[in-house]
Amino acid sequence: MAEIKYEIVETVGVLSENAKGWSKEVNLISWNGRDAKYDIRDWAPDHEKMGKGLTLTTEEMVKLRDVLNQLNL
């Protein structure tokens, strides 16, 4: 399996943390040297391990924001 290279360009925010110290984060990440995209996923405390996540372009992030703003929370 090919190694996945990533660089966390900006930490946008931490959404939650579990008992094992992993945190669900929103970050701006460059995957394999490509342009950075928004990313939501679980990370180990040292950012060496990660869980499955969701990667969004800026346009998708704007649409997600608009959808969330319509919710009655």
Order of alpha helices (4+ residues) and beta strands (2+ residues): beta-beta-beta-beta-alpha
